[in-house]
Amino acid sequence: MILDLIASRNYAEESEVRAMPMVLRIERVDPPSRTALLEAAAASAVAVCLDPRADVGGEWHEAVRAWVAGRIRKVSRRARGVQWEAVQDLPGVTITVDGASVRSLLPVLVSETPREVAKLQISGSELPVDEPGEVPEGARLLYVNPRVEMSAGKLAAQVGHASMLLAPRLSETELKAWADLDYRCAVRTPSPAEWDALLGRDDVVAVRDAGFTEVEPGTTTVLAV
């Protein structure tokens, strides 16, 4: 099962680099809110891993298995208009939260990234910080490091890591309830003092970045409760 593979990952050296493309819909007119986009990203990433097609014997299993056997790299790209429509035909899962949409695609060898994705921009995913509302009932909380500045594109990948790493910690009943809510997540930024208190808890899952982009290696970027 994919969850077992995620839980037992040992960061073995990869002979070939694989990544999950995450396509963020950011239209020029009426762009989404930053929080909603991050919440859609977190949900869509774990939705790919928990999709029945990723189970043993499913058409996605080998691609997902090979990916989680190494580092769970994700590459966020922005799309609008016809670019967004084009990636809907690629295997993956689209999640929309409060008008913000993200499609996480089946992981591939970086050298074999589909042309519809490869031509999309990685930069340009900046969105202003907004004030999120109440945490929706049943949502899983993901806390962003308040001391580290990251672009929305970078954070989309980080919260996607967090939702994935959280999933193996949940019971079958909890997973079923979460699936019924389309893997709803609530992304929040705590105060520095609240962040420090969370770091000391035993019931959190920490995402530590490899340091390839934007942050120093080993930086804790997101905590999932």
MIDRENRO-364879 format. One record per residue (C-alpha): residue in one letter; x, y negated, z negated. Coordinates in Angstrom, 3 decimals, decimal comma. Example, Ala and Ser with C-alpha at 12.3 -4.5 7.8 and 13.67 -1.06 7.14 Angstrom:
residues 2
   aa         xx         yy         zz
    A     12,300      4,500     -7,800
    S     13,670      1,060     -7,140
end
This chain:
residues 225
   aa         xx         yy         zz
    M      0,000      0,000      0,000
    I      1,257     -3,499      0,839
    L      0,775     -4,711     -2,755
    D      3,084     -1,964     -3,992
    L      5,713     -3,043     -1,471
    I      5,435     -6,662     -2,588
    A      5,712     -5,693     -6,259
    S      8,805     -3,541     -5,692
    R     10,696     -5,867     -3,363
    N     14,462     -5,846     -3,899
    Y     15,589     -8,481     -1,388
    A     17,596     -5,991      0,629
    E     19,761     -7,403      3,371
    E     17,822     -7,726      6,594
    S     19,254     -6,581      9,896
    E     16,706     -8,775     11,686
    V     15,053    -11,938     10,397
    R     11,250    -11,866     10,222
    A      8,858    -14,620      9,244
    M      5,160    -15,309      8,911
    P      4,152    -18,291     11,064
    M      1,682    -20,550      9,257
    V     -0,164    -22,993     11,502
    L     -1,538    -26,078      9,752
    R     -4,327    -27,932     11,498
    I     -3,464    -31,624     11,182
    E     -5,444    -33,694     13,635
    R     -4,289    -37,192     14,495
    V     -7,727    -38,582     13,668
    D     -9,270    -37,566     10,332
    P     -6,411    -35,414      8,993
    P     -7,117    -33,063      6,072
    S     -6,353    -33,792      2,451
    R     -3,023    -32,485      1,219
    T     -4,505    -30,440     -1,632
    A     -7,146    -28,751      0,532
    L     -4,530    -27,881      3,164
    L     -2,257    -26,289      0,563
    E     -5,146    -24,316     -0,894
    A     -6,075    -23,037      2,557
    A     -2,440    -22,053      3,155
    A     -2,217    -20,098     -0,096
    A     -5,420    -18,212      0,661
    S     -4,627    -17,413      4,285
    A     -1,165    -16,017      3,509
    V     -2,415    -13,488      0,962
    A     -5,437    -12,716      3,154
    V     -3,132    -11,352      5,855
    C     -1,437     -9,038      3,366
    L     -4,716     -7,781      1,891
    D     -6,500     -7,410      5,215
    P     -7,602     -3,782      5,863
    R     -5,528     -3,870      9,051
    A     -2,388     -4,193      6,877
    D     -3,155     -0,945      5,024
    V     -1,322      2,282      5,845
    G     -2,555      3,428      9,229
    G     -3,808     -0,038     10,173
    E     -2,695     -1,883     13,267
    W     -0,893     -4,548     11,223
    H      0,762     -2,263      8,685
    E      4,181     -1,823     10,244
    A      4,633     -5,532     10,939
    V      3,673     -6,505      7,371
    R      5,654     -3,639      5,821
    A      8,832     -4,571      7,686
    W      8,411     -8,193      6,661
    V      7,872     -7,670      2,921
    A     10,820     -5,259      2,840
    G     13,046     -8,332      3,163
    R     12,589    -11,925      2,080
    I      9,055    -13,156      2,621
    R     10,007    -16,037      4,880
    K      7,278    -18,299      6,191
    V      7,546    -21,065      8,763
    S      4,898    -23,790      8,738
    R      4,041    -25,646     11,930
    R      1,396    -28,255     12,654
    A     -1,151    -28,063     15,438
    R     -4,029    -30,140     16,756
    G     -6,627    -29,939     19,490
    V     -5,893    -27,356     22,173
    Q     -2,768    -26,252     20,303
    W     -4,922    -25,179     17,377
    E     -7,388    -23,406     19,640
    A     -4,564    -21,485     21,338
    V     -3,287    -19,853     18,147
    Q     -6,744    -18,521     17,254
    D     -6,188    -15,718     19,767
    L     -3,050    -14,527     17,944
    P     -3,399    -11,884     15,186
    G     -3,851    -13,539     11,823
    V     -6,351    -15,014      9,369
    T     -7,753    -18,543      9,318
    I     -8,982    -20,010      6,043
    T    -10,758    -23,353      5,757
    V    -11,051    -25,239      2,469
    D    -12,943    -28,532      2,278
    G    -12,409    -29,142      5,994
    A     -8,690    -28,203      5,963
    S     -7,730    -25,161      8,055
    V     -4,628    -22,960      8,099
    R     -4,057    -19,849     10,179
    S     -1,415    -17,467      8,828
    L     -0,229    -15,148     11,550
    L      1,068    -11,625     11,561
    P      4,784    -11,694     10,641
    V      7,149    -11,311     13,596
    L     10,839    -11,266     14,370
    V     11,880    -14,903     14,525
    S     13,382    -14,202     17,950
    E      9,957    -13,003     19,133
    T      7,852    -15,917     17,873
    P      4,895    -16,290     20,285
    R      5,360    -19,185     22,702
    E      2,071    -20,738     21,544
    V      3,672    -21,065     18,112
    A      7,290    -21,758     19,072
    K      6,338    -24,965     20,865
    L      4,587    -26,404     17,811
    Q      6,339    -28,986     15,670
    I      7,735    -28,000     12,277
    S      8,083    -31,637     11,201
    G      5,258    -34,125     10,904
    S      3,279    -32,352      8,214
    E      3,422    -35,273      5,778
    L      0,148    -36,029      4,029
    P     -0,465    -38,472      1,167
    V     -0,832    -37,127     -2,356
    D     -4,486    -37,010     -3,322
    E     -6,431    -36,554     -6,525
    P     -7,978    -33,058     -6,583
    G    -11,333    -32,452     -8,191
    E    -12,383    -29,807    -10,683
    V    -10,941    -26,311    -10,340
    P    -13,520    -24,184     -8,488
    E    -14,920    -21,242    -10,422
    G    -12,934    -18,083     -9,735
    A     -9,995    -19,895     -8,121
    R     -6,471    -18,792     -8,951
    L     -4,316    -21,631    -10,269
    L     -1,040    -22,472     -8,548
    Y      1,118    -25,149    -10,178
    V      3,625    -27,171     -8,139
    N      6,930    -28,296     -9,639
    P      6,435    -32,006    -10,503
    R     10,168    -32,709    -10,426
    V     10,792    -31,604     -6,838
    E      9,707    -33,488     -3,726
    M      8,574    -31,249     -0,876
    S      6,760    -31,876      2,372
    A      3,279    -30,436      2,835
    G      4,732    -27,952      5,316
    K      7,318    -26,730      2,837
    L      4,752    -26,494      0,064
    A      2,351    -24,573      2,294
    A      4,938    -21,811      2,527
    Q      5,670    -21,953     -1,200
    V      2,057    -21,640     -2,325
    G      1,705    -18,817      0,192
    H      4,561    -17,031     -1,559
    A      2,854    -17,621     -4,911
    S     -0,514    -16,170     -3,908
    M      1,231    -13,099     -2,483
    L      3,353    -12,503     -5,565
    L      0,323    -12,958     -7,810
    A     -1,813    -10,350     -6,021
    P      0,043     -7,238     -7,308
    R     -0,529     -8,460    -10,891
    L     -4,315     -8,324    -10,515
    S     -6,583     -5,349    -11,146
    E     -8,736     -3,855     -8,400
    T    -11,766     -5,561     -9,920
    E    -10,000     -8,923     -9,968
    L     -8,801     -8,474     -6,396
    K    -12,311     -7,634     -5,227
    A    -13,731    -10,725     -6,930
    W    -10,968    -12,858     -5,409
    A    -11,587    -11,428     -1,944
    D    -15,277    -12,274     -2,277
    L    -14,178    -15,916     -2,705
    D    -11,863    -15,768      0,354
    Y     -8,864    -15,758     -2,018
    R     -9,709    -19,235     -3,325
    C     -6,770    -21,022     -4,896
    A     -6,492    -24,319     -6,743
    V     -3,179    -26,136     -6,234
    R     -2,381    -28,617     -8,970
    T      0,656    -30,655    -10,071
    P      1,136    -30,630    -13,857
    S      3,051    -33,194    -15,877
    P      6,736    -32,378    -16,464
    A      5,925    -31,384    -20,059
    E      3,087    -29,102    -18,918
    W      5,398    -27,549    -16,312
    D      8,042    -26,818    -18,939
    A      5,435    -25,143    -21,152
    L      4,240    -23,004    -18,237
    L      7,794    -21,875    -17,503
    G      7,971    -20,343    -20,965
    R      4,841    -18,238    -20,615
    D      4,847    -14,504    -19,908
    D      1,690    -14,553    -17,786
    V      2,987    -16,639    -14,886
    V      4,566    -15,633    -11,592
    A      7,415    -17,885    -10,455
    V      8,439    -18,639     -6,876
    R     12,154    -19,330     -6,610
    D     13,257    -20,734     -3,282
    A     16,162    -19,350     -1,292
    G     17,266    -22,891     -0,518
    F     17,245    -22,775      3,285
    T     15,306    -26,065      3,566
    E     14,530    -29,130      1,425
    V     15,424    -27,749     -2,045
    E     18,438    -26,264     -3,779
    P     18,785    -22,453     -3,896
    G     17,069    -20,948     -6,926
    T     14,691    -23,867     -7,446
    T     11,405    -22,804     -9,025
    T      8,839    -24,407     -6,742
    V      5,455    -22,930     -7,741
    L      4,005    -21,057    -10,705
    A      0,935    -18,839    -10,339
    V     -1,212    -18,127    -13,384
end
